[in-house]
Amino acid sequence: MRSAIILALGLAFFTGCNGSTPQAEDGQATTDLEFEVSLSPELGTGPLDGRVILLISTTDDPEPRFQRLRSTDPPQIFGGDVDALGPGENTSIGYGSRGYPLESMAELPPGEYFVQAVFNVYTTFDRADGHTIKAHMDQWEGQQWNRSPGNLLSQVERVRLDPQSSEVIRLTLDEMIPPLVPPEDTDYVKHIRFRSEILSEWWGHDMDLGAVVVLPGGFDENPNARYPVVYWHGHFPATFRGFRETPPEPDLTGQARTRAESQYRFFQEWVSGELGRFLLVFMQHPTPFYDDSYAVNSANNGPYGDALTQELIPRVESEFRAIGEPWARTLSGGSTGGWESLAWQVFYPDMFNGTWTFCPDPVDFRYFQMVNIYEDVNAFYPGDGRSPWKRTPVRPWMRGPDDQVFMDQRDASHLEEVLGTKGRSGDQMDIFMSVYGPVGDDGYPDLLYDKWTGEINPEVAEHWRENYDLRHILERDWETLGPKLEGKLHIYMGDMDTYFLEEATRLLEEFLESTTDPYYGGSFDWGEGAPHCYSGTPEFPGQTSYQRVLPLMRDRILSTAPPGSDVTSWRYE
């Protein structure tokens, strides 16, 4: 009875008092409500390719483009691809335009809303692999469609929407996001950026690499000193804000004061050499698919592994007086950077002397978060998901500290498909697809699974396994990798990771602990009840991951330096 009442109320809500919602031949509700988005001639642009993203919200604080899409109360969005939209011309978004969280505009409840359109501009790339694609060229903002310089916006408008109306809502793209102001160098934080010959040739377009380099105390005063380097992987870093060079202001209180005191303490330990004297290098390598290339060679992103190791590393180490030897290079990073730091140690075992990896993205694709890509038929539903009378709940994708799930695998996939088709959302699932997957016939990533239905492509899964499943690669190649990795792998993971990454890490631990001849000789640090991104237990409130692992790296370097190596100049002894 209760179910029948709920169903009746739901039908009344969407059909209105007269119960006359139009329906298509397949029984789905239709609507004549339409948004017409035009390009203002006053912007002075030529015809543009890209993706129009329409946002509909119950609030304009903040404006819709800045509201959180991964939340329990996201704005409604719809999207549409556009080719050669000229000044004064328009494109339409309406019935048939897919959306998130509601898939159809016909499902919108009547009411007052704030609406805004964003045009994510695409560039044409004629790649060296023979394919031509259109995707967003990062403007050094880190693939953020809502902030990227050169992208276009409409003003936020308040309108009344009713799916049963035939109204046309007109929005004009009349504002262009301005260029970013580059961060300034300080005594301790330097920024470099240069054109990558390797990547520019592959993409058929100028492609830059960059880095934020944090210098140790005494760098200028000791011109003959040379330093070990920590390559710290992760999302696009505009600059480094890990420490503050001045004490907290007297009137600062609460958590803000605790954080400021922690950052100042880190700075003091850093410049004094208490943690060891290193160069910290945070690499910048956005791609047309994401804010970060995942630092490896891949079919869709190109030779980023080559570019970073053959162009960026030599440039940094020459310019900033690095020791420049494998024994004096270590790795770290969390989440995206966790996978990358582990992957670099595995793919370049002779180049680095250990990784201290936090909460890595899936390291065993039998648990690609909660999906076994080799055995599951569908990414959304456990089992085959085809029972005519039982629909198993959708796999969880993101949870809170109390284990409440507020986004599932289908949510994440539908959201990305609305933000950008053909793997161009600039978001998390799509970077996995572009890095790990093969190129499709159309030049875009051949997706692991259909983003609307969840159906998995087993041929793509096999490509993932052989090229990027780190646990599989370690087990497959342990005879040759093992001797080069002994004592180098150190993994930190919370057992309640926000993105369910702990399961894959446990499979990695199971294999590594079983190794012999040699035994891997590394470590796993599990945080009980800890979410994303656990990096070890702090010794005092606000202690950073840098303060925890840098002394471990220092000790590793000193204990493994080859006889006759220069291990004194960077210690100022």
MIDREN-247321 format. One record per residue (C-alpha): residue in one letter; x, y, z. Coordinates in Angstrom, 1 decimal, decimal comma. Example, Ala and Ser with C-alpha at 12.3 -4.5 7.8 and 13.67 -1.06 7.14 Angstrom:
# residues 2
ATOM:a:12,3:-4,5:7,8
ATOM:s:13,7:-1,1:7,1
This chain:
# residues 573
ATOM:m:0,0:0,0:0,0
ATOM:r:2,8:2,4:1,0
ATOM:s:4,5:1,8:-2,4
ATOM:a:1,3:2,5:-4,3
ATOM:i:0,8:5,8:-2,4
ATOM:i:4,4:6,9:-3,2
ATOM:l:4,0:6,0:-6,9
ATOM:a:0,7:8,0:-7,0
ATOM:l:2,3:11,0:-5,4
ATOM:g:5,3:10,8:-7,8
ATOM:l:3,0:10,7:-10,8
ATOM:a:1,0:13,6:-9,5
ATOM:f:4,2:15,6:-8,9
ATOM:f:5,5:15,2:-12,5
ATOM:t:2,2:15,4:-14,4
ATOM:g:0,6:18,3:-12,5
ATOM:c:-3,1:18,6:-11,6
ATOM:n:-4,4:17,8:-15,1
ATOM:g:-2,2:14,6:-15,5
ATOM:s:-1,5:15,5:-19,1
ATOM:t:2,3:15,2:-19,4
ATOM:p:3,1:14,6:-23,1
ATOM:q:4,8:11,2:-23,8
ATOM:a:7,0:9,9:-26,6
ATOM:e:6,2:6,7:-28,4
ATOM:d:8,3:4,7:-26,0
ATOM:g:6,2:6,0:-23,1
ATOM:q:8,8:8,4:-21,7
ATOM:a:7,7:11,9:-20,8
ATOM:t:8,5:14,6:-23,4
ATOM:t:8,8:18,4:-23,2
ATOM:d:8,9:21,4:-25,5
ATOM:l:10,8:23,4:-23,0
ATOM:e:14,0:24,6:-24,7
ATOM:f:17,1:26,6:-24,0
ATOM:e:18,6:28,6:-26,8
ATOM:v:22,3:29,5:-26,2
ATOM:s:23,8:32,1:-28,5
ATOM:l:27,4:33,4:-29,0
ATOM:s:27,6:37,2:-28,6
ATOM:p:29,2:39,0:-31,6
ATOM:e:30,7:41,5:-29,2
ATOM:l:33,2:38,9:-27,9
ATOM:g:35,0:39,1:-31,3
ATOM:t:35,6:35,3:-31,6
ATOM:g:35,4:33,3:-34,8
ATOM:p:33,4:30,1:-35,0
ATOM:l:34,1:27,9:-32,0
ATOM:d:33,9:24,1:-31,3
ATOM:g:33,2:22,8:-27,9
ATOM:r:30,7:21,7:-25,3
ATOM:v:27,8:23,8:-23,9
ATOM:i:27,1:23,1:-20,3
ATOM:l:23,8:24,3:-19,0
ATOM:l:23,4:24,7:-15,2
ATOM:i:20,1:24,9:-13,4
ATOM:s:20,1:25,6:-9,6
ATOM:t:17,9:26,7:-6,8
ATOM:t:20,5:29,2:-5,6
ATOM:d:22,9:31,7:-7,1
ATOM:d:25,2:31,7:-4,1
ATOM:p:27,7:30,8:-5,4
ATOM:e:26,9:31,2:-9,1
ATOM:p:25,9:27,8:-10,6
ATOM:r:29,2:27,1:-12,4
ATOM:f:31,0:27,0:-9,0
ATOM:q:28,5:24,7:-7,2
ATOM:r:29,6:21,3:-6,3
ATOM:l:28,6:18,6:-8,7
ATOM:r:29,7:15,7:-6,5
ATOM:s:27,5:16,4:-3,6
ATOM:t:24,1:15,4:-2,2
ATOM:d:22,6:18,7:-3,6
ATOM:p:24,2:19,4:-6,9
ATOM:p:22,9:21,7:-9,6
ATOM:q:21,1:20,1:-12,5
ATOM:i:23,2:20,1:-15,7
ATOM:f:22,6:19,4:-19,3
ATOM:g:25,2:19,3:-22,1
ATOM:g:25,5:19,5:-25,9
ATOM:d:28,4:19,3:-28,4
ATOM:v:28,8:22,2:-30,8
ATOM:d:30,8:22,5:-34,0
ATOM:a:31,6:25,9:-35,5
ATOM:l:29,3:28,1:-33,5
ATOM:g:29,6:31,5:-35,0
ATOM:p:29,0:35,0:-33,6
ATOM:g:25,3:35,6:-33,4
ATOM:e:24,5:32,0:-33,9
ATOM:n:22,8:29,7:-31,4
ATOM:t:22,5:26,1:-30,3
ATOM:s:19,6:24,5:-28,5
ATOM:i:19,4:22,3:-25,4
ATOM:g:16,1:20,7:-24,7
ATOM:y:14,3:17,4:-24,9
ATOM:g:16,8:14,8:-26,0
ATOM:s:19,7:16,5:-24,3
ATOM:r:20,9:14,3:-21,6
ATOM:g:21,4:15,6:-18,1
ATOM:y:22,6:14,9:-14,5
ATOM:p:21,2:14,1:-12,0
ATOM:l:17,9:14,1:-13,9
ATOM:e:18,5:12,5:-17,3
ATOM:s:15,7:14,3:-19,1
ATOM:m:14,5:17,9:-19,1
ATOM:a:11,0:16,5:-18,9
ATOM:e:11,7:15,4:-15,3
ATOM:l:12,3:19,0:-14,1
ATOM:p:9,9:20,0:-11,3
ATOM:p:8,1:23,3:-12,2
ATOM:g:9,6:26,2:-10,3
ATOM:e:11,8:29,2:-10,0
ATOM:y:15,5:28,5:-10,8
ATOM:f:18,8:30,3:-11,5
ATOM:v:20,3:29,3:-14,9
ATOM:q:23,7:29,8:-16,5
ATOM:a:25,5:28,5:-19,6
ATOM:v:29,2:27,8:-20,0
ATOM:f:31,0:27,1:-23,3
ATOM:n:34,0:24,8:-22,9
ATOM:v:36,1:25,6:-25,9
ATOM:y:37,7:22,8:-27,9
ATOM:t:41,0:22,9:-29,9
ATOM:t:41,6:20,6:-32,9
ATOM:f:44,6:18,4:-32,6
ATOM:d:46,2:16,6:-35,6
ATOM:r:48,1:13,9:-33,7
ATOM:a:51,2:12,0:-34,8
ATOM:d:49,2:8,7:-34,5
ATOM:g:47,2:9,8:-37,5
ATOM:h:44,0:10,8:-35,6
ATOM:t:42,4:14,2:-35,4
ATOM:i:40,3:15,0:-32,3
ATOM:k:38,8:18,0:-30,7
ATOM:a:39,3:18,5:-26,9
ATOM:h:39,8:21,3:-24,4
ATOM:m:43,4:22,7:-24,5
ATOM:d:44,3:23,4:-20,9
ATOM:q:45,2:27,0:-20,2
ATOM:w:47,3:26,2:-17,1
ATOM:e:44,2:26,1:-14,9
ATOM:g:44,2:22,3:-14,6
ATOM:q:41,3:21,3:-16,9
ATOM:q:38,6:23,2:-14,9
ATOM:w:35,9:24,0:-17,5
ATOM:n:34,2:26,4:-15,1
ATOM:r:37,5:28,5:-14,6
ATOM:s:39,5:28,0:-17,8
ATOM:p:40,7:31,2:-19,5
ATOM:g:39,0:31,6:-22,9
ATOM:n:35,9:29,7:-22,0
ATOM:l:32,6:31,6:-22,3
ATOM:l:29,8:32,4:-19,9
ATOM:s:26,3:33,7:-19,8
ATOM:q:25,0:35,9:-17,0
ATOM:v:23,1:34,1:-14,2
ATOM:e:19,4:34,6:-14,8
ATOM:r:16,4:33,8:-12,6
ATOM:v:13,6:32,1:-14,6
ATOM:r:10,5:30,1:-14,0
ATOM:l:10,7:26,6:-15,7
ATOM:d:7,9:24,2:-16,5
ATOM:p:8,4:21,1:-18,6
ATOM:q:4,8:21,3:-19,8
ATOM:s:5,4:24,7:-21,4
ATOM:s:6,7:25,3:-24,8
ATOM:e:8,8:28,2:-23,7
ATOM:v:12,2:29,0:-25,1
ATOM:i:14,7:30,4:-22,6
ATOM:r:17,4:32,5:-24,3
ATOM:l:20,9:32,8:-22,9
ATOM:t:23,8:34,7:-24,4
ATOM:l:27,4:33,8:-24,0
ATOM:d:28,7:37,3:-23,5
ATOM:e:31,7:37,0:-21,1
ATOM:m:35,1:35,4:-21,6
ATOM:i:37,1:34,1:-18,6
ATOM:p:40,3:36,1:-18,5
ATOM:p:43,9:34,8:-18,4
ATOM:l:45,4:33,6:-15,2
ATOM:v:47,9:35,7:-13,3
ATOM:p:51,1:33,5:-13,0
ATOM:p:52,2:32,9:-9,4
ATOM:e:55,3:34,8:-8,3
ATOM:d:58,6:33,2:-7,3
ATOM:t:59,7:33,5:-3,7
ATOM:d:63,0:32,7:-2,0
ATOM:y:62,0:29,1:-1,5
ATOM:v:59,4:28,4:-4,3
ATOM:k:60,3:28,7:-7,9
ATOM:h:58,2:28,1:-11,1
ATOM:i:59,4:26,9:-14,5
ATOM:r:57,4:26,3:-17,7
ATOM:f:58,7:25,3:-21,2
ATOM:r:57,6:23,8:-24,5
ATOM:s:57,9:20,0:-24,7
ATOM:e:59,4:19,0:-28,0
ATOM:i:58,3:15,4:-27,5
ATOM:l:54,6:16,2:-26,7
ATOM:s:54,3:19,0:-29,2
ATOM:e:55,3:16,7:-32,0
ATOM:w:52,9:14,0:-30,9
ATOM:w:49,9:16,3:-30,4
ATOM:g:50,6:18,5:-33,4
ATOM:h:50,2:21,5:-31,1
ATOM:d:52,4:23,4:-28,7
ATOM:m:52,3:21,5:-25,4
ATOM:d:54,0:22,8:-22,2
ATOM:l:55,5:21,1:-19,2
ATOM:g:56,2:22,8:-15,9
ATOM:a:57,2:22,4:-12,3
ATOM:v:57,0:24,0:-8,9
ATOM:v:60,3:23,6:-7,2
ATOM:v:60,7:24,1:-3,5
ATOM:l:64,3:24,9:-2,4
ATOM:p:65,9:23,9:0,8
ATOM:g:67,2:26,4:3,4
ATOM:g:70,7:27,6:2,5
ATOM:f:70,3:27,0:-1,2
ATOM:d:71,8:30,4:-2,3
ATOM:e:74,4:30,5:0,5
ATOM:n:75,8:27,1:-0,5
ATOM:p:76,4:27,3:-4,3
ATOM:n:78,5:24,2:-4,4
ATOM:a:75,9:22,0:-2,7
ATOM:r:73,9:19,5:-4,7
ATOM:y:70,7:17,9:-3,6
ATOM:p:68,5:14,8:-3,7
ATOM:v:65,1:15,3:-5,3
ATOM:v:61,6:14,2:-4,2
ATOM:y:59,3:14,0:-7,3
ATOM:w:55,9:14,6:-5,6
ATOM:h:53,1:13,5:-7,9
ATOM:g:49,5:14,7:-7,9
ATOM:h:46,9:16,9:-9,5
ATOM:f:47,9:20,1:-11,2
ATOM:p:49,7:22,4:-8,7
ATOM:a:49,5:26,1:-9,5
ATOM:t:52,1:26,7:-6,8
ATOM:f:53,2:25,4:-3,4
ATOM:r:51,3:26,4:-0,3
ATOM:g:52,5:23,7:2,1
ATOM:f:54,2:26,1:4,5
ATOM:r:54,1:29,7:5,6
ATOM:e:57,3:31,7:6,1
ATOM:t:55,9:33,9:8,9
ATOM:p:54,4:33,1:12,4
ATOM:p:50,6:33,2:12,7
ATOM:e:48,9:36,5:13,3
ATOM:p:48,1:37,2:17,0
ATOM:d:44,3:37,4:16,4
ATOM:l:44,1:34,1:14,5
ATOM:t:42,0:31,5:16,4
ATOM:g:40,6:28,0:16,2
ATOM:q:41,4:25,6:13,3
ATOM:a:42,8:28,5:11,3
ATOM:r:45,4:29,1:14,0
ATOM:t:46,2:25,4:14,3
ATOM:r:46,8:25,1:10,6
ATOM:a:48,9:28,3:10,5
ATOM:e:51,0:27,1:13,4
ATOM:s:51,5:23,7:11,7
ATOM:q:52,6:25,3:8,4
ATOM:y:55,0:27,6:10,2
ATOM:r:56,5:24,7:12,1
ATOM:f:57,0:22,8:8,9
ATOM:f:58,7:25,8:7,4
ATOM:q:61,1:26,1:10,3
ATOM:e:61,9:22,3:10,1
ATOM:w:62,4:22,7:6,4
ATOM:v:64,8:25,6:6,3
ATOM:s:66,8:24,3:9,3
ATOM:g:67,5:21,0:7,5
ATOM:e:65,9:19,0:10,3
ATOM:l:64,0:17,0:7,7
ATOM:g:67,0:16,6:5,4
ATOM:r:67,7:19,0:2,6
ATOM:f:65,9:18,2:-0,6
ATOM:l:64,5:19,7:-3,7
ATOM:l:60,7:19,1:-3,7
ATOM:v:59,4:19,0:-7,3
ATOM:f:55,7:19,2:-8,1
ATOM:m:55,3:18,5:-11,8
ATOM:q:52,8:20,2:-14,1
ATOM:h:51,6:18,1:-17,0
ATOM:p:47,9:18,7:-17,9
ATOM:t:46,5:17,1:-21,0
ATOM:p:43,5:17,7:-23,2
ATOM:f:41,8:15,0:-21,1
ATOM:y:42,6:15,9:-17,5
ATOM:d:44,6:18,2:-15,2
ATOM:d:47,3:15,5:-15,0
ATOM:s:48,6:12,9:-17,6
ATOM:y:49,2:10,2:-15,0
ATOM:a:52,9:10,6:-15,9
ATOM:v:53,1:7,5:-18,2
ATOM:n:53,1:6,9:-21,9
ATOM:s:49,6:6,1:-23,2
ATOM:a:47,8:5,6:-26,5
ATOM:n:45,5:8,5:-26,0
ATOM:n:47,6:11,0:-24,1
ATOM:g:50,8:10,4:-25,8
ATOM:p:54,4:10,0:-24,5
ATOM:y:54,1:11,8:-21,2
ATOM:g:56,3:9,3:-19,4
ATOM:d:59,1:10,0:-22,0
ATOM:a:58,6:13,8:-21,8
ATOM:l:58,7:14,0:-18,0
ATOM:t:61,7:11,7:-17,6
ATOM:q:63,7:12,9:-20,6
ATOM:e:62,8:16,6:-20,7
ATOM:l:61,5:17,8:-17,3
ATOM:i:63,7:15,8:-15,0
ATOM:p:67,0:16,8:-16,7
ATOM:r:66,0:20,4:-16,9
ATOM:v:65,0:20,6:-13,2
ATOM:e:68,1:18,7:-12,0
ATOM:s:70,4:20,9:-14,1
ATOM:e:68,9:24,2:-13,2
ATOM:f:68,5:23,6:-9,4
ATOM:r:71,8:21,6:-8,8
ATOM:a:70,4:18,2:-8,1
ATOM:i:72,7:15,3:-7,5
ATOM:g:71,1:13,7:-10,5
ATOM:e:71,7:10,0:-9,6
ATOM:p:69,1:7,3:-9,1
ATOM:w:70,1:6,8:-5,5
ATOM:a:69,3:10,5:-4,8
ATOM:r:65,8:10,5:-6,3
ATOM:t:62,6:9,5:-4,4
ATOM:l:58,9:9,6:-5,1
ATOM:s:55,7:10,4:-3,3
ATOM:g:52,1:11,5:-3,8
ATOM:g:48,6:10,7:-2,9
ATOM:s:45,5:9,5:-4,8
ATOM:t:46,2:10,3:-8,4
ATOM:g:49,8:11,0:-7,3
ATOM:g:49,7:7,8:-5,3
ATOM:w:49,2:5,7:-8,4
ATOM:e:51,7:7,8:-10,3
ATOM:s:54,5:7,6:-7,7
ATOM:l:54,0:3,8:-7,5
ATOM:a:53,8:3,5:-11,3
ATOM:w:57,0:5,4:-11,8
ATOM:q:58,9:3,2:-9,3
ATOM:v:57,5:0,1:-11,2
ATOM:f:58,0:1,4:-14,7
ATOM:y:61,3:3,1:-14,1
ATOM:p:62,8:0,9:-11,3
ATOM:d:66,4:1,8:-12,0
ATOM:m:65,7:5,6:-12,0
ATOM:f:64,4:6,0:-8,4
ATOM:n:65,3:4,9:-4,9
ATOM:g:61,9:4,4:-3,4
ATOM:t:58,4:5,6:-3,2
ATOM:w:56,3:6,6:-0,2
ATOM:t:52,8:6,3:-1,8
ATOM:f:49,6:7,5:-0,2
ATOM:c:46,1:6,2:-1,0
ATOM:p:46,8:5,3:-4,6
ATOM:d:44,1:5,0:-7,2
ATOM:p:43,3:1,4:-8,1
ATOM:v:46,5:-0,7:-8,2
ATOM:d:44,7:-3,9:-9,0
ATOM:f:41,8:-3,8:-11,5
ATOM:r:40,0:-6,7:-9,9
ATOM:y:39,0:-3,9:-7,6
ATOM:f:38,7:-0,9:-9,9
ATOM:q:37,1:0,9:-6,9
ATOM:m:34,3:-1,8:-6,5
ATOM:v:34,4:-3,2:-10,1
ATOM:n:36,2:-6,3:-11,2
ATOM:i:36,8:-5,2:-14,8
ATOM:y:37,9:-8,8:-15,8
ATOM:e:34,9:-10,7:-14,5
ATOM:d:32,0:-8,3:-14,1
ATOM:v:29,7:-7,8:-17,1
ATOM:n:28,4:-4,4:-15,9
ATOM:a:30,3:-1,6:-14,1
ATOM:f:27,2:-0,3:-12,3
ATOM:y:25,6:-3,5:-10,9
ATOM:p:27,1:-6,5:-9,1
ATOM:g:26,5:-9,8:-10,9
ATOM:d:25,3:-9,4:-14,4
ATOM:g:22,7:-6,8:-13,6
ATOM:r:20,2:-8,5:-15,9
ATOM:s:17,6:-10,1:-13,6
ATOM:p:14,1:-9,3:-14,8
ATOM:w:12,8:-9,0:-11,2
ATOM:k:15,8:-8,0:-9,0
ATOM:r:17,9:-4,9:-9,5
ATOM:t:20,9:-5,0:-7,2
ATOM:p:21,8:-1,6:-5,8
ATOM:v:24,3:0,4:-7,9
ATOM:r:27,9:0,0:-6,8
ATOM:p:29,0:2,7:-4,4
ATOM:w:31,6:5,2:-5,7
ATOM:m:32,1:7,8:-3,0
ATOM:r:31,3:7,7:0,7
ATOM:g:31,6:10,0:3,8
ATOM:p:33,5:9,4:7,0
ATOM:d:30,4:7,7:8,5
ATOM:d:30,2:5,3:5,6
ATOM:q:27,2:7,0:4,0
ATOM:v:27,3:6,7:0,2
ATOM:f:26,4:9,9:-1,6
ATOM:m:27,6:9,0:-5,1
ATOM:d:27,5:5,7:-7,0
ATOM:q:29,3:4,4:-10,0
ATOM:r:26,4:5,2:-12,3
ATOM:d:26,2:8,8:-10,9
ATOM:a:29,9:9,4:-11,5
ATOM:s:29,6:8,0:-15,1
ATOM:h:26,5:9,9:-16,0
ATOM:l:27,9:13,1:-14,7
ATOM:e:31,0:12,8:-16,7
ATOM:e:29,1:12,0:-19,9
ATOM:v:27,1:15,1:-19,5
ATOM:l:30,2:17,2:-19,0
ATOM:g:31,8:15,8:-22,1
ATOM:t:31,3:13,0:-24,6
ATOM:k:34,0:10,7:-26,0
ATOM:g:36,0:10,8:-22,8
ATOM:r:36,3:14,6:-22,7
ATOM:s:34,7:15,4:-19,3
ATOM:g:38,1:16,4:-17,9
ATOM:d:37,1:14,3:-14,9
ATOM:q:38,2:11,1:-13,0
ATOM:m:36,7:8,2:-14,9
ATOM:d:37,7:9,7:-18,2
ATOM:i:41,3:10,1:-17,3
ATOM:f:41,4:6,4:-16,4
ATOM:m:39,8:5,7:-19,8
ATOM:s:42,2:7,8:-21,7
ATOM:v:45,4:6,7:-19,9
ATOM:y:44,7:3,0:-19,5
ATOM:g:42,6:2,3:-22,7
ATOM:p:43,4:1,9:-26,4
ATOM:v:42,4:4,5:-29,0
ATOM:g:39,0:4,0:-30,7
ATOM:d:38,4:4,0:-34,4
ATOM:d:37,3:7,7:-34,1
ATOM:g:40,5:8,7:-32,4
ATOM:y:39,0:9,1:-29,0
ATOM:p:39,5:6,7:-26,1
ATOM:d:37,9:3,3:-26,5
ATOM:l:36,0:3,3:-23,2
ATOM:l:36,1:0,5:-20,7
ATOM:y:32,4:0,6:-20,3
ATOM:d:29,4:2,4:-21,7
ATOM:k:28,9:5,5:-19,6
ATOM:w:25,1:5,3:-19,7
ATOM:t:24,5:1,5:-19,4
ATOM:g:27,6:0,3:-17,6
ATOM:e:28,3:-2,5:-20,0
ATOM:i:32,0:-3,5:-19,9
ATOM:n:34,1:-4,1:-23,0
ATOM:p:36,3:-7,1:-22,2
ATOM:e:38,8:-6,4:-24,9
ATOM:v:39,5:-2,9:-23,4
ATOM:a:39,8:-4,6:-20,0
ATOM:e:42,5:-6,8:-21,3
ATOM:h:44,4:-3,8:-22,6
ATOM:w:44,2:-2,2:-19,1
ATOM:r:45,5:-5,4:-17,5
ATOM:e:48,6:-5,9:-19,6
ATOM:n:49,7:-2,2:-19,6
ATOM:y:48,6:-0,5:-16,4
ATOM:d:47,4:-3,0:-13,7
ATOM:l:50,3:-2,5:-11,3
ATOM:r:49,7:-5,6:-9,2
ATOM:h:49,4:-7,8:-12,3
ATOM:i:52,6:-6,2:-13,8
ATOM:l:54,5:-6,7:-10,6
ATOM:e:53,5:-10,4:-10,4
ATOM:r:54,1:-11,0:-14,1
ATOM:d:57,5:-9,5:-14,1
ATOM:w:58,7:-10,1:-10,5
ATOM:e:61,7:-12,1:-11,6
ATOM:t:63,2:-9,0:-13,2
ATOM:l:61,5:-6,3:-11,2
ATOM:g:61,9:-7,8:-7,8
ATOM:p:65,7:-7,3:-7,4
ATOM:k:65,3:-3,7:-8,6
ATOM:l:62,5:-2,9:-6,2
ATOM:e:63,7:-4,5:-2,9
ATOM:g:63,1:-2,1:0,0
ATOM:k:61,6:0,6:-2,3
ATOM:l:57,8:0,2:-2,0
ATOM:h:56,0:1,9:1,0
ATOM:i:52,3:2,2:0,8
ATOM:y:49,9:4,1:3,1
ATOM:m:46,1:3,5:3,0
ATOM:g:43,1:4,1:5,1
ATOM:d:40,9:1,1:5,6
ATOM:m:37,8:3,3:5,0
ATOM:d:39,0:5,1:1,9
ATOM:t:36,4:7,6:0,6
ATOM:y:36,7:6,0:-2,9
ATOM:f:36,9:2,4:-1,8
ATOM:l:40,6:2,2:-2,9
ATOM:e:41,6:0,0:0,1
ATOM:e:40,4:-3,3:-1,6
ATOM:a:42,8:-3,1:-4,5
ATOM:t:45,6:-2,1:-2,1
ATOM:r:45,0:-5,2:0,0
ATOM:l:45,4:-7,4:-3,1
ATOM:l:48,7:-5,6:-3,8
ATOM:e:49,8:-6,2:-0,3
ATOM:e:48,8:-9,9:-0,5
ATOM:f:51,0:-10,4:-3,5
ATOM:l:54,0:-8,4:-2,2
ATOM:e:54,0:-10,2:1,1
ATOM:s:54,1:-13,5:-0,7
ATOM:t:57,2:-12,6:-2,7
ATOM:t:60,5:-14,5:-2,4
ATOM:d:63,8:-14,3:-4,1
ATOM:p:63,7:-11,5:-3,3
ATOM:y:61,1:-10,6:-0,7
ATOM:y:59,9:-7,1:-1,5
ATOM:g:61,2:-5,7:1,8
ATOM:g:58,9:-2,6:1,8
ATOM:s:56,0:-1,7:4,0
ATOM:f:52,2:-1,1:4,3
ATOM:d:50,8:1,4:6,8
ATOM:w:47,0:1,0:7,3
ATOM:g:45,0:3,7:9,0
ATOM:e:42,2:2,2:11,0
ATOM:g:38,9:4,0:10,1
ATOM:a:40,9:6,5:8,0
ATOM:p:39,4:8,0:4,8
ATOM:h:41,1:9,4:1,7
ATOM:c:44,0:10,3:1,8
ATOM:y:45,7:8,6:4,8
ATOM:s:49,4:9,3:4,9
ATOM:g:50,5:7,9:8,2
ATOM:t:49,7:8,8:11,8
ATOM:p:50,8:12,3:12,8
ATOM:e:53,1:12,8:15,7
ATOM:f:51,5:16,1:16,6
ATOM:p:48,4:18,1:15,5
ATOM:g:48,7:19,3:12,0
ATOM:q:51,9:17,4:11,1
ATOM:t:52,1:17,2:7,4
ATOM:s:52,9:14,1:5,2
ATOM:y:56,2:15,9:4,2
ATOM:q:57,3:15,9:7,9
ATOM:r:56,5:12,2:8,2
ATOM:v:58,2:10,8:5,1
ATOM:l:61,1:13,2:4,4
ATOM:p:63,3:11,8:7,2
ATOM:l:62,5:8,2:6,0
ATOM:m:63,7:9,2:2,5
ATOM:r:66,8:10,9:3,9
ATOM:d:67,7:7,7:5,8
ATOM:r:67,1:5,5:2,7
ATOM:i:69,3:7,7:0,6
ATOM:l:72,2:7,8:3,1
ATOM:s:72,0:4,0:3,7
ATOM:t:72,0:3,1:0,0
ATOM:a:74,3:5,6:-1,6
ATOM:p:77,1:3,9:-3,6
ATOM:p:80,6:4,0:-2,2
ATOM:g:82,3:7,2:-3,0
ATOM:s:79,0:9,1:-3,6
ATOM:d:78,7:12,8:-2,6
ATOM:v:76,5:12,5:0,5
ATOM:t:77,9:15,4:2,4
ATOM:s:77,4:18,6:0,4
ATOM:w:73,7:18,6:0,7
ATOM:r:74,0:18,2:4,4
ATOM:y:76,3:21,2:4,6
ATOM:e:78,9:19,2:6,5
